[in-house]
């Protein structure tokens, strides 16, 4: 399995929906002070996932 295969499998697993789920889980266990930063990171992850 080459690096290309690993990247392809990662992109398949890391959908925008999954990113939103992870962001929601993080926001559920952190204070509201970091919600904006979590949202920013999630949006960047979605852009990089395209």
Beta strands, then each sheet from edge to edge (+ up, - down):
end
